[in-house]
Amino acid sequence: MNRVAGVLHMPPRGRSGPWLVALAIGLVLGFQPMWPDNWGVGVAVVVGLTLAASARWQLRWVPVFAIILCGVGLRWAMSNAEASDVADVTTAAIRTVLRGADPYGIGYAASRPVGASFPYGPVALLWYFPIFRDPTQIESLVSLALMGFFGVRAAQGRPLGLVVFALAPPLVLASVDGSNDTSAGLLILVALALAAKRPMLGAAALAVAVAFKPYALAWLPPLALWAGAPVVAAFAAASFVAWSPVLFVWGAEKYVKSLAMAQQTHLRAAYWSVASVWDSIDPGSAPRALETLRYFLSGAVAVLGGMRVRSIDGVIVVGTAAFMIAQFGGYFGSYVYVAAVAPVLCWRVDDWLRMMLPELMRAYGEVPQLGLRLRQVGAPTVPLRPAPSPAPTVPLRPALSPAPTVPLRPAPSPATTGMASAIHAVPRTRGSRSSRNPTS
């Protein structure tokens, strides 16, 4: 009985500070109109109760299990919301390889619209081969594995990454809609996490990520400029191995053709991009050149930003900026691309917040003083007690002037002295009037 009581003891009183911030954000992320109504309300209730409990007790694992439960539930609720044809094209490409044919340079009837190519690297074929009939299952498993990883970090005091990854709508949808960006995000996370301690090993892992989906190349320039030439050599060696089926079996020209076909597909309609914003302002006028311009701008950001990198955090930030420009600065993009950068950002976001916390506290401490200064500048101030004016002061007791003095009792004259003596000599009878009463 004592053993059971020891297991079920109440947590210590106090506030779980990091969880209060993370769960408040999670409450906003979880209560979204895109979820089925029962799941949206249910997640909001669970997160809200966990938030209230975190305000009273110092919790560690209870919020972790609650958030993972909500994340799994939302993914299950949206499991039939297939929106991407990537999984279908990947299945068709793997079946083409199993028949002994070249998966590149051809259009697939399984795509939407019909005729899209398979523009991903050979690592993608190997990655999805175990469950190639339904690659979406692998994406869901990867998403669950990442939630478990972030859950362990949340129990160690870094909860924001878990909350964002588990409940953010684009990340929930990307794990079940048929795209492959969640797996790409895992490979990018592994590469940059390794590069933090062993840059050459991280560069080799990044080469594998590029051979899965080429947009991972955005992190190579800042990584190379930060870690030096050995990183470039490691990346080149790993790339040679990863791309060997294309180089020696199927032909590099066929892969280049697949990329060109995918590019033509992107130019059919503006979607989730700068061009879509342009067309909303002036319909049909967005230039197709944006699709090329984005790569030049992305490369410039990666190189110029990489020259100022001093840590792995700088590599992550510069690479992410270059990636976002390349994916959303052209004619075609997609919300699922966020899933490629989300794992590495969720890995570091809690530490970044801690580093910025002293500066934020100083900024918030200066807000009242700043507001007071702004009010003083913007409007004339009226003091509670007006300052004394320069008017001449009036003394409370005026100074004595040299005017002639008037005695209180003038000196008696001889005539009046005799009259006064006569008055005092007359006796006063009872009932007579006083001299103060007027006579009739």
C-alpha positions as CSV (number, residue, x, y, z in Angstrom):
1,M,0.0,0.0,0.0
2,N,2.8,2.4,0.8
3,R,4.4,1.6,-2.5
4,V,1.2,2.5,-4.4
5,A,1.0,5.7,-2.4
6,G,4.5,6.5,-3.3
7,V,3.8,6.1,-6.9
8,L,0.6,8.1,-6.8
9,H,1.9,11.0,-4.7
10,M,0.9,14.5,-5.6
11,P,3.5,16.6,-7.5
12,P,5.0,19.5,-5.6
13,R,3.2,22.8,-5.5
14,G,4.4,25.6,-7.8
15,R,4.1,26.7,-11.3
16,S,5.6,24.9,-14.3
17,G,6.9,28.1,-16.0
18,P,8.0,26.7,-19.4
19,W,4.9,24.7,-19.7
20,L,2.6,27.7,-19.1
21,V,4.1,29.4,-22.1
22,A,4.1,26.3,-24.3
23,L,0.5,25.2,-23.4
24,A,-0.9,28.7,-23.9
25,I,0.5,28.5,-27.5
26,G,-0.8,25.0,-27.8
27,L,-4.3,26.1,-26.8
28,V,-4.3,28.5,-29.8
29,L,-2.9,25.9,-32.2
30,G,-5.2,23.1,-31.1
31,F,-8.5,25.1,-31.3
32,Q,-8.7,25.4,-35.1
33,P,-11.7,25.4,-37.4
34,M,-10.0,23.0,-39.8
35,W,-10.3,20.1,-37.3
36,P,-13.4,18.1,-36.9
37,D,-15.5,19.8,-34.3
38,N,-15.4,17.0,-31.7
39,W,-11.6,16.8,-32.0
40,G,-11.1,20.5,-31.9
41,V,-13.1,20.9,-28.7
42,G,-11.6,17.8,-27.1
43,V,-8.0,19.0,-27.8
44,A,-8.8,22.4,-26.4
45,V,-10.3,20.9,-23.2
46,V,-7.3,18.6,-22.7
47,V,-4.7,21.4,-23.3
48,G,-6.7,23.8,-21.2
49,L,-6.9,21.5,-18.2
50,T,-3.2,20.7,-18.5
51,L,-2.5,24.4,-18.5
52,A,-4.6,24.9,-15.4
53,A,-2.8,22.0,-13.7
54,S,0.6,23.4,-14.7
55,A,-0.3,26.7,-13.0
56,R,-0.8,24.9,-9.7
57,W,1.8,22.0,-9.7
58,Q,5.3,21.4,-11.0
59,L,4.6,18.9,-13.7
60,R,7.0,17.0,-15.9
61,W,5.6,14.0,-17.7
62,V,1.8,14.6,-17.5
63,P,1.9,17.5,-20.0
64,V,4.1,15.4,-22.3
65,F,1.6,12.6,-22.5
66,A,-1.3,15.0,-22.9
67,I,0.3,16.8,-25.8
68,I,1.4,13.6,-27.6
69,L,-2.1,12.2,-27.1
70,C,-3.6,15.3,-28.7
71,G,-1.1,15.2,-31.6
72,V,-1.8,11.6,-32.3
73,G,-5.5,12.2,-32.1
74,L,-5.4,15.1,-34.6
75,R,-3.4,13.0,-37.0
76,W,-5.8,10.1,-36.8
77,A,-8.8,12.5,-37.2
78,M,-7.2,13.9,-40.4
79,S,-5.9,10.7,-41.8
80,N,-8.3,10.7,-44.7
81,A,-7.4,14.2,-45.8
82,E,-5.1,13.2,-48.7
83,A,-4.1,16.3,-50.7
84,S,-0.8,15.5,-52.3
85,D,0.0,13.1,-55.1
86,V,3.6,12.6,-54.0
87,A,2.8,9.2,-52.3
88,D,1.0,8.0,-55.4
89,V,3.9,9.0,-57.7
90,T,6.4,7.4,-55.4
91,T,4.5,4.1,-55.4
92,A,4.4,4.2,-59.2
93,A,8.1,4.9,-59.4
94,I,9.1,2.1,-57.0
95,R,6.9,-0.3,-59.1
96,T,8.8,0.9,-62.2
97,V,12.1,0.1,-60.5
98,L,10.8,-3.4,-59.5
99,R,10.0,-4.0,-63.2
100,G,13.6,-3.2,-64.0
101,A,12.8,0.1,-65.8
102,D,14.1,3.7,-65.3
103,P,11.9,5.7,-62.9
104,Y,13.1,9.0,-64.2
105,G,12.3,11.0,-67.3
106,I,8.7,9.8,-67.6
107,G,5.3,11.0,-66.6
108,Y,3.1,9.0,-64.3
109,A,-0.7,8.6,-64.7
110,A,-1.0,8.4,-60.9
111,S,-0.1,12.0,-60.5
112,R,-2.6,14.9,-60.3
113,P,-2.5,16.3,-62.9
114,V,-1.6,13.3,-65.0
115,G,1.9,13.3,-66.4
116,A,4.0,14.6,-63.5
117,S,7.4,13.1,-63.1
118,F,9.3,11.6,-60.1
119,P,11.7,14.4,-59.2
120,Y,13.2,13.1,-56.0
121,G,16.5,11.4,-55.4
122,P,17.2,7.7,-55.2
123,V,17.2,7.7,-51.4
124,A,13.5,8.4,-51.6
125,L,13.0,5.1,-53.5
126,L,14.9,3.2,-50.8
127,W,13.2,5.1,-47.9
128,Y,9.7,4.1,-48.9
129,F,10.4,0.7,-50.3
130,P,9.4,-1.2,-47.0
131,I,5.8,0.1,-47.3
132,F,5.8,1.3,-50.9
133,R,2.1,0.5,-51.4
134,D,1.2,3.3,-48.9
135,P,4.1,5.7,-48.2
136,T,1.9,7.8,-46.1
137,Q,2.2,5.3,-43.3
138,I,5.9,5.9,-43.1
139,E,5.3,9.7,-42.9
140,S,2.9,9.0,-40.0
141,L,5.5,6.8,-38.2
142,V,8.2,9.5,-38.7
143,S,5.9,12.1,-37.2
144,L,5.2,9.9,-34.2
145,A,8.9,9.2,-33.7
146,L,9.6,13.0,-33.8
147,M,6.9,13.6,-31.2
148,G,8.6,11.0,-29.0
149,F,11.9,12.7,-29.4
150,F,10.5,16.2,-28.6
151,G,8.6,14.6,-25.7
152,V,11.8,13.6,-24.0
153,R,13.2,17.0,-24.5
154,A,10.0,18.6,-23.1
155,A,10.3,16.5,-19.9
156,Q,13.8,18.0,-19.6
157,G,12.5,21.6,-19.7
158,R,12.1,22.3,-23.4
159,P,8.3,21.9,-24.0
160,L,7.7,24.5,-26.8
161,G,9.2,22.3,-29.6
162,L,6.9,19.4,-28.7
163,V,3.8,21.6,-28.5
164,V,4.5,23.3,-31.9
165,F,5.3,20.0,-33.7
166,A,2.4,18.1,-32.2
167,L,-0.4,20.7,-32.8
168,A,0.6,23.1,-35.6
169,P,-2.0,22.5,-38.4
170,P,0.5,22.4,-41.3
171,L,2.6,19.8,-39.6
172,V,-0.4,17.7,-38.7
173,L,-1.7,17.8,-42.3
174,A,1.8,17.2,-43.8
175,S,2.2,13.9,-41.9
176,V,-1.0,12.4,-43.3
177,D,-1.8,14.1,-46.7
178,G,0.6,12.1,-48.9
179,S,3.6,14.4,-49.0
180,N,7.1,13.4,-48.1
181,D,8.3,16.6,-46.3
182,T,8.1,15.2,-42.8
183,S,10.7,12.5,-43.7
184,A,12.8,15.2,-45.3
185,G,12.6,17.2,-42.1
186,L,13.8,14.2,-40.1
187,L,16.8,13.8,-42.4
188,I,17.7,17.5,-42.2
189,L,17.4,17.4,-38.4
190,V,19.7,14.4,-38.1
191,A,22.3,16.1,-40.4
192,L,22.4,19.4,-38.6
193,A,22.3,17.8,-35.1
194,L,25.4,15.7,-36.2
195,A,27.0,18.8,-37.7
196,A,26.8,20.6,-34.4
197,K,29.4,18.2,-32.9
198,R,31.0,16.5,-36.0
199,P,30.6,18.7,-39.0
200,M,32.0,16.2,-41.5
201,L,29.6,13.5,-40.4
202,G,26.8,16.0,-40.5
203,A,27.8,17.0,-44.1
204,A,27.6,13.3,-45.1
205,A,24.1,13.0,-43.6
206,L,23.1,16.2,-45.4
207,A,24.2,14.6,-48.7
208,V,21.8,11.8,-47.9
209,A,19.0,14.3,-47.2
210,V,19.7,16.0,-50.6
211,A,19.6,12.6,-52.3
212,F,16.1,12.2,-50.7
213,K,14.8,15.7,-51.7
214,P,17.2,18.2,-53.3
215,Y,15.8,21.3,-51.5
216,A,18.0,20.2,-48.5
217,L,20.9,21.7,-50.5
218,A,19.9,25.1,-48.9
219,W,21.9,24.3,-45.8
220,L,25.2,23.3,-47.5
221,P,26.6,26.8,-48.2
222,P,26.3,28.1,-44.6
223,L,27.6,24.7,-43.3
224,A,30.6,24.7,-45.6
225,L,31.4,28.4,-44.8
226,W,31.2,27.7,-41.1
227,A,33.1,24.4,-40.9
228,G,35.5,24.7,-43.8
229,A,36.7,22.6,-46.8
230,P,36.6,19.2,-45.1
231,V,32.8,19.5,-45.0
232,V,32.6,20.0,-48.7
233,A,34.8,16.9,-49.3
234,A,32.6,14.8,-47.0
235,F,29.4,16.0,-48.7
236,A,30.9,15.2,-52.1
237,A,31.9,11.7,-51.2
238,A,28.6,10.9,-49.6
239,S,26.7,12.4,-52.6
240,F,28.7,10.2,-55.0
241,V,27.6,7.1,-53.1
242,A,23.9,8.2,-52.7
243,W,23.5,9.2,-56.3
244,S,25.4,6.3,-57.8
245,P,22.2,4.5,-59.1
246,V,21.4,7.7,-61.1
247,L,25.0,8.1,-62.3
248,F,25.7,4.6,-63.3
249,V,22.4,2.8,-63.9
250,W,19.6,5.2,-65.0
251,G,21.6,8.1,-66.3
252,A,21.9,11.6,-65.0
253,E,20.3,13.1,-68.1
254,K,17.1,11.3,-67.2
255,Y,17.0,12.8,-63.8
256,V,17.6,16.3,-65.2
257,K,14.6,15.6,-67.5
258,S,12.5,14.7,-64.5
259,L,13.4,18.0,-62.9
260,A,12.5,19.9,-66.0
261,M,9.1,18.2,-66.2
262,A,8.5,19.0,-62.6
263,Q,9.4,22.6,-63.3
264,Q,6.8,22.8,-66.1
265,T,4.2,21.4,-63.7
266,H,5.0,24.2,-61.2
267,L,4.3,26.8,-63.9
268,R,0.7,25.7,-64.5
269,A,-0.7,27.7,-61.6
270,A,0.5,30.1,-58.9
271,Y,0.0,28.5,-55.5
272,W,1.3,29.3,-52.0
273,S,4.0,31.6,-53.3
274,V,4.9,35.2,-54.1
275,A,3.3,34.7,-57.5
276,S,-0.1,33.9,-55.9
277,V,0.1,37.1,-53.9
278,W,1.0,39.0,-57.1
279,D,-2.0,37.4,-59.0
280,S,-4.4,38.3,-56.2
281,I,-3.4,42.0,-56.7
282,D,-3.2,42.0,-60.5
283,P,-4.7,38.7,-61.8
284,G,-2.7,36.9,-64.4
285,S,0.3,39.2,-64.4
286,A,2.8,37.3,-62.2
287,P,5.9,36.7,-64.3
288,R,7.1,33.2,-64.8
289,A,10.6,34.5,-64.2
290,L,9.9,34.4,-60.5
291,E,10.5,30.7,-60.6
292,T,14.1,31.3,-61.8
293,L,14.7,34.4,-59.7
294,R,14.0,32.6,-56.5
295,Y,17.0,30.3,-56.9
296,F,19.4,33.2,-57.5
297,L,18.1,35.1,-54.5
298,S,18.1,32.0,-52.3
299,G,21.7,31.2,-53.3
300,A,22.8,34.8,-52.5
301,V,21.2,34.6,-49.1
302,A,22.9,31.2,-48.4
303,V,26.3,32.4,-49.4
304,L,26.3,35.9,-48.0
305,G,24.6,34.9,-44.9
306,G,26.9,31.9,-44.5
307,M,29.9,34.2,-44.5
308,R,28.7,35.7,-41.2
309,V,27.9,32.4,-39.5
310,R,29.6,31.7,-36.2
311,S,27.7,28.7,-34.8
312,I,25.4,25.8,-35.8
313,D,22.5,28.1,-34.9
314,G,23.7,30.5,-37.6
315,V,23.8,27.6,-40.1
316,I,20.2,26.7,-39.2
317,V,18.9,30.2,-39.5
318,V,20.7,31.1,-42.8
319,G,19.8,27.7,-44.3
320,T,16.2,28.1,-43.3
321,A,16.0,31.6,-44.8
322,A,17.5,30.4,-48.1
323,F,15.1,27.4,-48.1
324,M,12.0,29.6,-47.5
325,I,12.9,31.9,-50.3
326,A,13.5,29.0,-52.7
327,Q,10.2,27.3,-51.9
328,F,7.9,30.3,-51.5
329,G,9.5,33.1,-53.5
330,G,8.7,31.7,-56.9
331,Y,5.6,30.7,-58.8
332,F,4.6,27.5,-57.0
333,G,4.9,26.4,-53.4
334,S,3.0,24.4,-50.7
335,Y,2.3,24.6,-47.0
336,V,3.8,21.1,-46.6
337,Y,7.3,22.6,-47.2
338,V,7.1,24.0,-43.7
339,A,7.3,20.4,-42.4
340,A,10.9,20.2,-43.8
341,V,12.2,23.0,-41.5
342,A,9.9,22.4,-38.6
343,P,11.9,19.5,-36.9
344,V,15.2,21.4,-36.8
345,L,13.4,24.6,-35.6
346,C,11.5,22.8,-32.9
347,W,14.8,21.2,-31.8
348,R,16.3,24.7,-31.1
349,V,13.4,27.0,-30.4
350,D,13.4,26.5,-26.6
351,D,17.1,27.2,-26.3
352,W,16.7,30.3,-28.5
353,L,13.9,31.5,-26.3
354,R,16.0,31.1,-23.2
355,M,18.9,33.1,-24.8
356,M,16.5,35.9,-25.7
357,L,14.7,35.9,-22.4
358,P,17.0,38.4,-20.5
359,E,16.7,40.8,-23.4
360,L,12.9,40.4,-23.5
361,M,12.7,41.0,-19.8
362,R,14.7,44.2,-20.1
363,A,12.5,45.3,-23.0
364,Y,9.3,44.6,-21.0
365,G,10.8,46.4,-18.0
366,E,11.4,49.5,-20.1
367,V,7.9,49.6,-21.5
368,P,6.2,51.6,-18.7
369,Q,9.0,54.1,-18.7
370,L,8.9,54.3,-22.5
371,G,5.1,54.8,-22.4
372,L,5.5,57.6,-19.8
373,R,8.1,59.3,-21.9
374,L,5.9,59.1,-25.0
375,R,3.0,60.5,-23.1
376,Q,5.1,63.4,-21.9
377,V,6.3,64.1,-25.4
378,G,2.9,63.7,-27.0
379,A,0.8,65.8,-24.7
380,P,1.5,68.9,-22.4
381,T,1.7,67.9,-18.8
382,V,-0.5,69.5,-16.1
383,P,1.2,69.4,-12.7
384,L,-0.9,68.5,-9.7
385,R,0.4,71.6,-8.0
386,P,1.2,74.5,-10.3
387,A,4.6,76.0,-10.0
388,P,4.7,79.5,-8.4
389,S,4.5,82.3,-10.9
390,P,7.0,85.1,-11.0
391,A,4.4,87.6,-9.8
392,P,5.4,89.9,-6.9
393,T,4.9,88.3,-3.5
394,V,2.6,89.9,-0.9
395,P,4.0,89.5,2.6
396,L,1.7,88.2,5.3
397,R,2.5,91.1,7.5
398,P,3.3,94.3,5.7
399,A,6.4,96.2,6.8
400,L,5.8,99.2,9.1
401,S,5.8,102.4,7.2
402,P,7.3,105.6,8.7
403,A,3.7,107.1,9.0
404,P,2.9,108.9,12.2
405,T,1.6,106.6,14.9
406,V,-1.8,107.0,16.5
407,P,-2.0,106.2,20.2
408,L,-4.7,103.8,21.4
409,R,-5.8,106.3,24.1
410,P,-5.2,109.9,23.4
411,A,-3.8,112.0,26.2
412,P,-6.7,113.5,28.2
413,S,-7.3,117.2,28.0
414,P,-8.2,119.2,31.1
415,A,-11.8,119.6,29.9
416,T,-12.5,116.0,29.3
417,T,-10.9,115.0,32.6
418,G,-13.4,117.0,34.6
419,M,-16.3,115.6,32.6
420,A,-15.2,112.0,33.2
421,S,-14.9,112.7,36.9
422,A,-18.4,114.0,37.0
423,I,-19.8,110.9,35.2
424,H,-18.1,108.5,37.5
425,A,-19.5,110.4,40.4
426,V,-23.2,109.8,39.4
427,P,-24.4,106.5,41.0
428,R,-25.9,103.8,38.7
429,T,-29.3,102.4,39.7
430,R,-30.6,98.9,39.0
431,G,-32.4,98.6,35.7
432,S,-30.7,101.6,34.1
433,R,-29.5,101.2,30.6
434,S,-26.0,100.5,29.8
435,S,-24.1,102.9,27.7
436,R,-24.0,100.2,25.0
437,N,-27.8,100.2,24.6
438,P,-29.1,103.0,22.3
439,T,-31.5,105.4,24.0
440,S,-34.9,106.0,22.7
